Amino acid sequence: MTILVFGSTGQVSTELHTLLPEAVFLGREAADLTDPAGCAAAIAAHQPEAVINAAAYTAVDRAEEEEATAALVNGEAPGAMARACAELGIPFVHISTDYVFDGGGETPFAPDHPTAPLGAYGRTKLMGEEAVRAAGGTHAILRTSWVFSSHGGNFVKTMLRLGAERDRLTIVADQIGGPTPARAIAEACVSIADQLARDPAKTGTYHFSGAPDVSWADFARAIFETAKINCAVEDIPSSAYSTPAKRPANSRMDCTATEATFGIHQPDWRAGVKETIEELRA
């Protein structure tokens, strides 16, 4: 299957490079996501058999000031991609986020739970989801959370750096979610694209996050334990760590539909942390 991937240097797209060495990857220089029509034209020009959108505006705090740009990248561009894919009759896999929910309660969010984003990033990602569905083609929207890998910027790499520099850190303990290895997301995207090509009836919105659910503070403790770093973690509430954008307190996601439909199991993030640390040390 010939796959076209939007994104070239992000965490998931970097992992896709390894999984799909023969795929076509379009970075910013080849496909500017602030130009939705250009993204659609790229799909028409390459004539792939499937498209994976692993590119996004992910600066959650900066999006509060740059919502118009985030809306182009996260909202309008995926819609243009999905329409181009619908015209070609090929599957489109689009990565979304837990930020489309309000983070209320303690129950894992099912794919059909009402959305209510807390900030600009979540609003623009929700725009993208709605545009993809409206295109009417074969698609999968894959919501994920707390992505990490040995590439780019992420919580695991930040903790490894800070833990080596300090003997104590204060970490938010009242936000709960599932850390997700980027490699597992990439593998899921490839499997979903392949299955959609053979069975378009699997079109829909799905969740995919690591297990078990954990707080940021306990996630940090696990990272330090795995890396054998002696750094104490002090729990703090979100109110003690002010950010321009509000984060969801509950990022738990119900992934049962993903497993039932595609046979894709939730990854154990603890194994992913170990692999990430080994890759960084190598």
N, C-alpha and C positions, 0 to 999 in steps of 0.2 A: 504494500500500500504506500502510495506517495503522499507524504504528509507535509503540509506547510505550517510552520510554527511562527507566530508573532511573539517576539521577545528573543533575545540572544544572550544577554548577560545576567539575567535575574536568576534567582535560586532554582526555580523549577525549570526554566529554559536551559540552564547549565546542565542540569541532570538529564534533560531530554537530548542534549547533544550526545551524551554517552549512550543513551538507549537507541537513538535514531541517527547514526552517523551519516546516513544518506538523505536525511530530511533537509528541506530548505528552511533556513532560519532567517527571519527578517528583523534586524535590529532597527534602532532609530534612524540610522543613515539610509536604510532601504525602505522603511515604512514608518512614517511619522504619524503617531496615533492622534495628534491634534488635527490631522487631515483625514477624516473618516472616508471621504470619497477615494483618496489615494490608497487606503487599505483595501477597499473593495476592488479597486482596479488591479491591485497586486494579486489578489485571488484569481481574478479573471485571466490575468496574464500567465500565471503559473499553472492553472488548470490542475490543482492537486486532487487527490481522492478523499482527503479529509483535512480539516484545519483545526489546530489547537491554539487558543489565545492564552499565552502565558505572560502577556505584558499588561501592565496596569500602572496607574498613578497610585502609589502606596504610601506616600508621605502623609500619614493620618493627620498630624497637627498642622502641617503647611496647607493642607486642603481647606482648612477653615478660612484661609485668606485667598486661596486660589481655586475656589470651587468651580469657576467657569472653565478653567483648564482641566481640572479633574473630571468635570462633566463631559468634556470632549473625549478624553482618553478612556474613562471608565464607563461612560454612558453611550455617547454617539458612535464611537469607533466600533465597539462590539456589535451594535445594531447593524452598522454598515457591513461588517464582516458576515454576520448571520444572514443578511439578505443576499449577499453575493453567493454564499454557500447554498442557500435555498434555491437560487436560480440555477446552480449547477447540479443540484440534487445530491449534495455530499454532506456528510456529518460535520457539525461544528461543536467543539468542546470548549467551554468557556469557564475559567476559574473565577469564582466569586468568594464571598467572605461571610463570617459570622456577624460582621458589623451591620448587616441588614436588619438585625434584630435589636430589641431594646435592652437585652441583657437582664430582663426581670426574672424573678423566681429562681428555682434551683433545678427545674426539670429540663432535661436535654431538649433542644429545639428540633422538632420534626420539620422536614422540608416544606410542608404545607402550613406551618404556623404563621400567623399574621406578622408581616414585617413592620418595623417601626424604628428606622435608624436614628441614632442619637446625634450624628454629626454629618459634616459634608462628605467625608469619605464614604460612609455607609449609604448616604443618599445617592451619590453618583454610582456606586456599585449596584444599587437597586435599579437605577435608571438603565444600566446595562442589561441586567437580567430581564427587565420588562421589554426592552428593545429586541433582545434575542428571541424571547417567546413570540413577540408580535411578528417576527419575520416569517414564522410559519414553517420553517424547515426542520430537518432532523437535527436535534441538538441535545446536549447535556450541559446543564449548568452545575458545576461542582463547587459547592461552598466548602471552604476549608478554614483552618485557623492556626495561629501561632507557628508559622512556618520557620524551620531552621535547617541548616546544612553547614558544610565547611566553606561555602561560598557566600560572598556578599555580607551584608550587615544583618545580624539577627541576635536574639537573646542569648543563645548558647555562646556565641563568640564574644559577646559583650561580657558575660559573666566570667568566662575564662580569662579575659584580659583584666577585668577589675579584681577578680579573686586572687590573681597573682600579684596585684599591686597593693591590696589592702587586707587587713585581718578581720574586717567586719563590714557588712553591707546591710542597708535597710531596703527591704523588698516588699512590694504590695502583696498582701495575703488574702484580700477579699475579692479578687477576680479569679474565677475558676474556668478552666478550659482544657482542651486537648492539644498539646504540642504535636506538630505534624512534620515528619521528615520530608524535605523537598523531593528526595528520591522516590518516596512512596507515592507522592502526588503525581510525579512524572509517570511512574509505572501505571497508576490508575488511569491517567489521561489517555495513554496509548491503548490500554485494554478497552476502555470505553469507546474510543474512536473506532477500533476494530469491530467491536460488538454492534455499535450503531450502524455501521456500514452493512452488516449482515441482517440486522433486525431494527429497522427504524422505529418500531413500536416502543422501544426502550427510551425514546425521547422523554425528557423531563428534568426536574431539578432534584439534585442529590446532595448528601452531606458526606464529608470524608475528613476525619480528624484522628489524631493519635489517641491511644488509650494507655493507661487510665487517666481520667480527668484529674487535674492537679491545680494548685494555686501557683502563682508566679514564685512565691517564696519557697514552696516545697520543690518546685522545678529547679530553682537555683541550688537548693541543698543537694538535689540528686546530681546535678552537674558537677558540683564540687566533690561529692563523694566519688563519682566515677573517675574524675580527673585527679583524685587524691590531692586536692587543694585544701589547705587548712584556712578556711574563711568562714566565720560565723555569719548567720543570717538572722536579722531581727525583723519580725513581722510588723508591717505598718498598714493602716487602712489607705484606701485610694485617696481619701480626703487629705492625707499628709503628703501626697505626691501630685502636685498640681500640674496639669497639662492643658494646652489650648483646646484639645478635643477630648470629650468624655469617652472613656472606655466602657464597654459592657461588662457588668459584674459577672454575668452568667454567659459563658461562651460554650457551654456544653452542647454537643450536637448529636442527635439521634441518627446513626449511620446504618440502621438496619435495612433500609430500602436499597442502599448501595450494595450491600452484601447479597440481599435477596435477588436483585435484578442482574447484577454483574459478577457476583461471586468474588467480590473484592473485600477482604477483611480489613478491619482497622489495624494499622501498624502499632506496635509497641514502641512508644517514643523512647523508652529507656535503652532499647537496643540501638535506636537511631542516634542517641546521644553518644553511646560508646563508639559507634562507627565514625561519627563526626570527629570526636576527639582523636581517634586513631589516624584519621585522614589528615588532620591538622598537624599532628606530631610527625607524620611521615613526610 
